[in-house]
Amino acid sequence: MMITIDEFKELLIKELKLEDISGDEIKDEDRLFGENGLGLDSVDSIELVLIIEKNFKVKIADPKQYKEIFASVKTLYEYVKSQKS
């Protein structure tokens, strides 16, 4: 069974050690990278791929899809959800 988007946000906070933010502060449309969002960087992107593989057994095989998949919290969640169903 797939987790909710709120549980997904909490997982990201825990796994990426984002101690300065809580799940209810993260909007679904928040960008993962850059200043206007979670502020993740390139090192975090590698960690994010590993988190998705470890927790959901979902691989993001095509690097050309990265920009679209990692656009926001919601796009990443929806991608994982689509791969699990």
N, C-alpha and C positions, 0 to 999 in steps of 0.2 A: 504494500500500500504506500502511496506517495504521501509525503508530508505536505502540510499547508504552506503557503507562501510566508506566513509569519514564522513558522517553525524553520523554514529555509533561511530566513533572515537571521534568526538566532544562531543557527548552525554556522553561517558565515561569520558572525561576530565572534563566536567561540573559536572556530578554526583559524581565523585570520588574526585573532587576538586584537580585535578592535575595541579596546577598553573604554574609549571616550564616547561611545554611542550605544544606544539601546535599540532594540528591534522596532519599537513603536516610533522612533525618530526616522527610520528609514522608510521612504516612500517607494512604492512598487516601481515607479518610473525613474528613480534615482540612478544616475550613471554610476558604473562601477569604478571607472578610471577618470582621472582629472580632478580639477578643483571643485566643480559643481556636482558633488555626489559623495561617494565613499572615499575618494582620493587614493585609490589603489594605484600601484606602480607596476612596472614590468616584472619585478620579482614576485609580487603578489599574484600576477597572472599565472605564473608557473605553479604557485601554491594552489591557486583556485582550480586549475586543471586536475591536480592531484587530489584535492578535496572531493571533487565531483566523482572522480574514478573510485576513490576509496569508499565514499559513503553511498553512492548510487550505482556503482558498477557501470557507469556511462563514460564512454570514450568520445572525445571530440577529435575525430580523425582528420578532418580537413581544415588546415590552418586558414584557408580562404574564408571559412565561415566564422572565424573568431570575432571579427568586428561586429557582425550581426548578433551573434550569440551573446557576446559580452557587452552589448550596448547598455543594458540596464539590469537591475535586479530581476525585474519581471521577465525579460527576454531569456536570461539564463535559466530561471526557474521553469519557464514554459518549454525550453529546449529539453531540460532534464526530464520534465514530466512527459513530453512527447516520446522520449526514448524509452521510458519505463512502461508505457501503455501498449 
